[in-house]
Amino acid sequence: MGYKVDDIIKNDRFRHLYTLSYDDIIPFVFKYIKKHTFPIILAWSFLLAVIIWMIDFRFALAGNFRFLYILMHSFIGFIVIPMLLVIPHEFLHIVPYFLGGARNIRVGADWKQYYFYVTSHLYPVGPFLFITVALTPFILISAGLIYLVCILQSPLWTWSLLCTLFMHTTMSAGDFALINFYWTNRDRKIVTWDDADRKESYFYEETNEER
């Protein structure tokens, strides 16, 4: 972006919009995930398509495999693989940040609210980079899972990956909420950064006004 934090705070062309504490992430997610906007409708439509795909495939499994095997692969798909995907998911948040020039990138977790996060400490970013950071893991991992579902010859492992696709989509709710925040404020040029030490995110609007 070319701006540093101090440049933004001291510049009259920037107006503070919102401060988000990491302690308030979950209420923030629920607030913006419930808004009926284009990005959220698109996300819910994708999730619904996955659910329909799962139901159709589950009926196809019925009678062909022992219930214990189906249960085991359900556990793998709903629990085991999604847990293993946490690291690559967060890494795919890091890549766009790094390519965008950020270097002080930090990864953390809030075990009380059970979420993971990637922050670029005191590095302001604009809408394009922020949305790219938010969307990259969902797009790449979902595409990979769909590809594997389509080519796998093992119905049980296909079922596991369908369950994983469902879980990964729901686990991306925080990313969808942040994208929706930008969508609902799309008439504004928003700049954001994190203070990882204070555990807060700051959102400023760049205006054309001098005060």
C-alpha positions in Angstrom: 0.0 0.0 0.0 2.9 2.3 0.7 1.4 3.7 4.0 2.7 2.9 7.5 0.4 2.8 10.5 1.6 6.2 11.8 1.1 7.8 8.4 -2.6 6.7 8.5 -3.3 7.7 12.1 -1.8 11.1 11.6 -3.3 11.7 8.2 -6.6 13.7 8.1 -7.6 11.8 4.9 -8.1 8.6 7.0 -11.1 8.2 9.3 -11.3 5.5 11.9 -14.2 3.1 11.2 -13.9 0.1 13.5 -11.7 -1.6 16.1 -12.1 -5.3 16.4 -10.8 -7.0 19.5 -9.7 -10.7 19.0 -12.0 -11.4 22.0 -15.0 -10.3 19.9 -14.2 -12.3 16.8 -17.1 -14.8 17.2 -19.8 -12.2 17.7 -18.4 -10.3 14.7 -18.5 -13.5 12.6 -22.1 -14.2 13.6 -23.1 -10.6 12.9 -21.8 -10.6 9.3 -22.5 -14.2 8.4 -26.2 -13.6 9.0 -26.5 -10.7 6.6 -28.2 -11.6 3.3 -25.7 -10.3 0.9 -24.2 -11.6 -2.3 -21.0 -13.1 -0.8 -23.0 -14.9 2.0 -25.7 -16.1 -0.4 -22.9 -17.5 -2.6 -21.2 -19.2 0.4 -24.5 -20.7 1.7 -25.4 -21.9 -1.9 -22.0 -23.7 -2.1 -22.6 -25.3 1.3 -26.1 -26.4 0.3 -24.7 -27.9 -2.9 -22.2 -29.9 -0.8 -24.9 -31.1 1.5 -27.1 -32.3 -1.4 -24.0 -34.0 -2.9 -23.4 -35.7 0.5 -26.9 -36.9 0.9 -27.0 -38.4 -2.6 -23.7 -40.1 -2.1 -24.7 -41.4 1.3 -27.7 -43.1 -0.1 -25.5 -44.7 -2.8 -23.3 -46.1 0.0 -26.2 -47.6 1.9 -26.3 -51.4 1.6 -22.9 -51.6 -0.1 -20.7 -51.2 2.9 -20.9 -52.1 6.5 -22.2 -49.3 8.8 -19.1 -49.5 10.9 -16.9 -48.7 7.9 -19.1 -45.8 6.9 -19.0 -44.5 10.5 -15.2 -44.8 10.6 -14.9 -42.8 7.4 -17.4 -40.3 8.6 -15.2 -39.7 11.7 -12.1 -39.4 9.4 -13.9 -36.9 7.2 -15.6 -34.8 9.9 -12.8 -34.8 12.5 -9.4 -36.1 11.5 -8.8 -34.6 8.0 -10.2 -31.1 9.0 -7.8 -31.0 11.9 -4.9 -31.9 9.6 -6.0 -29.2 7.2 -5.7 -26.4 9.9 -1.9 -26.0 9.1 -2.2 -25.8 5.3 -5.3 -23.5 5.6 -3.4 -21.0 7.8 -0.3 -21.3 5.6 -2.4 -20.4 2.6 -3.4 -17.2 4.4 0.3 -16.4 4.9 1.3 -16.7 1.2 -0.7 -13.7 -0.1 0.4 -11.6 2.8 4.0 -12.5 2.1 3.7 -11.9 -1.6 2.0 -8.6 -0.8 5.1 -7.4 1.1 4.3 -8.3 4.7 7.1 -9.8 6.7 6.0 -9.7 10.4 3.3 -12.4 10.0 2.1 -14.2 13.0 -0.1 -17.2 13.5 -2.1 -17.7 16.7 -5.1 -19.4 18.3 -7.8 -18.5 20.7 -8.6 -21.8 22.5 -11.6 -20.3 24.4 -13.4 -19.4 21.2 -11.7 -22.2 19.2 -10.4 -20.3 16.2 -7.0 -19.9 14.5 -5.8 -16.7 12.9 -3.1 -15.2 10.8 -2.1 -11.6 11.3 0.4 -9.2 9.6 1.6 -7.1 12.5 1.3 -3.4 11.9 1.2 -3.8 8.1 -1.7 -1.9 6.5 -3.4 -3.6 3.5 -6.1 -2.5 1.1 -9.3 -4.4 0.1 -7.8 -6.4 -2.7 -5.0 -8.0 -0.7 -7.2 -8.5 2.4 -9.9 -10.3 0.4 -7.2 -12.4 -1.4 -5.8 -13.4 2.0 -9.3 -14.4 3.2 -10.3 -16.3 0.1 -7.1 -18.2 -0.9 -7.4 -21.1 1.5 -11.1 -21.7 0.9 -10.7 -21.6 -2.9 -7.6 -23.8 -3.2 -8.5 -26.4 -0.6 -12.1 -26.7 -1.8 -10.8 -27.1 -5.4 -8.4 -29.8 -4.3 -11.0 -31.7 -2.4 -13.5 -31.5 -5.2 -10.9 -32.8 -7.6 -10.0 -35.7 -5.4 -13.7 -36.6 -4.9 -14.2 -36.7 -8.6 -11.2 -39.0 -9.4 -11.1 -41.3 -6.4 -12.1 -44.9 -7.0 -12.7 -45.7 -3.4 -16.3 -44.8 -2.4 -15.5 -44.8 1.3 -12.6 -42.4 1.0 -14.7 -40.3 -1.4 -17.3 -40.1 1.4 -14.6 -39.0 3.8 -13.5 -36.2 1.5 -17.1 -35.0 1.0 -17.4 -34.8 4.8 -14.2 -32.8 4.9 -15.4 -30.5 2.1 -18.5 -29.7 4.3 -16.4 -29.2 7.4 -13.8 -27.0 5.7 -16.6 -24.8 4.2 -18.2 -24.3 7.6 -14.8 -23.7 9.2 -14.2 -20.8 6.7 -17.2 -18.9 8.2 -14.8 -16.4 9.7 -13.2 -15.7 6.3 -16.7 -15.2 4.8 -17.7 -12.8 7.5 -14.6 -10.6 6.9 -15.3 -10.6 3.2 -18.9 -9.6 3.9 -17.7 -6.7 6.1 -15.8 -5.4 3.1 -18.9 -6.1 0.8 -21.2 -4.1 3.1 -18.7 -1.3 3.1 -17.8 -1.6 -0.6 -18.5 2.1 -1.2 -15.6 2.9 1.1 -11.9 2.5 0.5 -10.9 0.6 3.7 -7.4 0.1 5.0 -6.8 -2.4 7.8 -4.0 -3.7 9.9 -3.5 -5.8 13.1 -1.7 -5.1 16.3 -0.9 -8.6 17.3 0.5 -7.5 20.6 -2.7 -5.8 21.6 -4.8 -8.4 19.8 -6.8 -5.8 17.9 -7.6 -5.2 14.2 -8.2 -1.6 13.0 -10.2 -0.5 10.0 -9.8 3.0 8.6 -11.5 4.6 5.6 -9.5 6.6 3.2 -11.4 9.7 2.1 -10.7 12.6 -0.2 -11.3 15.2 2.5 -8.8 17.2 4.4 -9.9 18.2 7.8 
